[in-house]
Amino acid sequence: MAGDETAHATEPRVAIVGGGIVGAILTLGLLRQNISVRVYERAGGFRELGAGMAFTAAARRCMTLMDPAIAEALRRCGAVSVSDDDSDDDYLRWIDGYNQHRADDPSYQKPLAQIGGNGFQGCRRDQFLEELSKNIPDGVIEFRKHLESIEEREDGRLVLRFVDGTTAESDAVIGCDGIKSRVRQHLMGRDHAASHPQYTHKVAYRGLVPMDRAVAVLGEWKAHNFHHHVGPGAHLTHYPVANGAALNVTVFLSDPGRWPDHTAMVAAGSRDEVVAALRGWHPVVLGLVRLLPHELVKWALFDLAEFPVPRYNAGRVCIAGDAAHASSPHHGAGACLGVEDALCLSTLLGQVRETVQVAAAGTTTTGRALEAAFEAFDAVRRTRTQWLVNSSRRACDLYHQPEWADPTRWIKAETCFEELRDRSYKIWHFDAGDMVRQTVAEYSRRLEASSCEGQGHVDGKGSHSSIVADLDGKAGMPLRGKH
Amino acid sequence: MAGDETAHATEPRVAIVGGGIVGAILTLGLLRQNISVRVYERAGGFRELGAGMAFTAAARRCMTLMDPAIAEALRRCGAVSVSDDDSDDDYLRWIDGYNQHRADDPSYQKPLAQIGGNGFQGCRRDQFLEELSKNIPDGVIEFRKHLESIEEREDGRLVLRFVDGTTAESDAVIGCDGIKSRVRQHLMGRDHAASHPQYTHKVAYRGLVPMDRAVAVLGEWKAHNFHHHVGPGAHLTHYPVANGAALNVTVFLSDPGRWPDHTAMVAAGSRDEVVAALRGWHPVVLGLVRLLPHELVKWALFDLAEFPVPRYNAGRVCIAGDAAHASSPHHGAGACLGVEDALCLSTLLGQVRETVQVAAAGTTTTGRALEAAFEAFDAVRRTRTQWLVNSSRRACDLYHQPEWADPTRWIKAETCFEELRDRSYKIWHFDAGDMVRQTVAEYSRRLEASSCEGQGHVDGKGSHSSIVADLDGKAGMPLRGKH
């Protein structure tokens, strides 16, 4: 235990490093819990690109539990079902992208599986972030603050030192600073393997195709509904965007080699190299690829699978979202799990705030409560999120099975979908309320264990936390204000 | 549709090929449904060895739903929890079998995971089969009947031809004839890859160690509770047998090579080759291995993973248990899923019997009802059982991760247990009642689709099946007799 053990509790001030989607959602979640929060973002403004992202129904439930304004921001930015011609039809579909099964119909692609119930709604990252930012009061976010180091003062408080020479103080630091997280490097040391993202040996090429041209190749129905075209060593995924005016197409290729430069995860690519890699694939897939622009960006997919982070917390510092568990994109759920993280942390810091209020005349220090909270965060979140990182790689390996190219192995290849269904359901059917209850219980247990006299302990049952109260039948209702 | 379409329905006579555990349980399940059944077993008597096997609580629930006498036979043969010193403690435990983590305590093995809730009860195969056989009336089983071929007569009935030149007739044939199933060869053709089991590239050595000597190496607690010792390319599993007088020890090794002779899945092995393969492993593991007999049997582990069966049925013939989905043993659940199969088939043939009673004056033939039943069996059972075959291989691959040997990869290696927990729960938390309801619905749908006039159709809701009735609140009560 660091810091001044005899100091009485004071309301915690929290620093969030990184103003991306997860950082912004967490900020709103903490503000709703009346936590004093400051965000430090290295860029000159919000840093998300115009790329697409999607949230499951379970992730939207997390947003609502934190603050209905978050889910409202998602609606405002125009999020729509990833299958645009029927909002009830939320199946993801897998079809054979490699083999031709019917001599009489070259456009036929064998359906392999459909798995529904995700409730995915897609949006553009930059637009969602812009809507989120409208709810964040002026002065909460400071831009052009590039974190250099975190130091612990004698009283336990933390000093953030930025590259521009300025500093800031806080009681706790949460790193939401993405796959190349500086806060993770602080926790692990810069030389630790987990401080650096790892190449998954898969690359992605993305492009937009005008919908009328896509329909000419795919047909109306296929073009307007989410499909994975799978085959040996590669797959192609598409879904409609821009209110159905365009098709977002992503081609994923295997790359057994090394990625030359870990500091740049993108490189120039071309349609020709995609066509060459997909030699012998189904004519529909090749027809769609030929509609992509000549020049494409090639994204190297990095994650934290090979060297997962041993712990998401140390003292009053923790990491969340991609900073803690950057994943390849094959479940489309990286941001969803970041939102779950944000709900967990919002719950915990609401608990910390109550602890220190109750303990004002007691012996529980703010630092002790914060440490218990971040320990609970690690206990509640690490297993599931690291599972996702593994699972996303596994899903891609199953899509890319060499068996697809061998007719004697097709039956074997198709047995993968029961596993893919289980993995998808584990992500989609997340029970946010259950996590909140587990989070409160973990916090109470750790606080009790660390508190010499057991004072300042607020257990889950008696909690006044608005998130916990919300679960007791009031979800979706306006939350109570500060009590 | 084969057979005489105009013939009226008659009560079906069912032939089961194979008198192993699953065949015997299915026989009892069918007898309880008042089905006329005959079993043909190639051996001169019941063919199971004295090897151990275990059943989950879910599998025992399937037994009770078929006939409480089946679960009673399991109790009578002395089935006990696989952890013998505390029957409430049904955890499976994984510990580090390779690395030493404490210089001060060479006996310390790092706990990696514990997963509970299986309700595994272990017994000896031969003893369980003997108890089951006491409930089977004389004349139901014919021994020394080695199936050679199955032929379909003009009226749709089946003729089983045996190697001894004799024949038998039946309305339907269910192959419970194990991993080398002759009935599977009939369905697929002898040249099809799925007609022959495939080498998993894992071998197992089994042996018994006197408990007092095992305790001297493992300590009291570890010796009396189920443990997996995992490491690079191998693992060792042990649990107490013979009322705690002995420890059953199995060592699983990877073997990248070919198995020389697919007709003989066992070969002579030695303790010395196991010791050599485990060079550098934890001293406790090596100490335990040194207690095994000098001469050991080496079992090649075969399964149907590489070439799964495309369909479990064709016409009036189907396959169940290992004949349909022989698995490696790493989930300990191969027989459990065979018991689930038996419940599914007992439910279906009970439905068929009702259909043909109702349809006596109608147009539904026995053959049509049997075909619908076996189509429903394939629809309900194939996905889950082929998943198990894959999952068992995957589990072993995770136990054998090379990462265990590299301290920088230990964190990565340990992230496998969330997946192993999910896989275990999918097996252990099987909902037998839900499967029965799904089975009845699948049967009704297929019968309706195949019935020209929709007559003779008994839907699930109005069903008089004793298994279905049992689910409506009377499970475990004596079943109603024939109505």
Interface residues (C-beta under 8 A of the other chain):
Chain A: A193 A194 A305 E306 F307 P308 V309 P310 T383 R384 Q386 W387 V389 N390 S391 T408 R409 I411 K412 T415 C416 E418 E419 D422 K426
Chain B: A193 A194 A305 E306 F307 P308 V309 P310 T383 R384 Q386 W387 V389 N390 S391 T408 R409 I411 K412 T415 C416 E418 E419 D422 K426
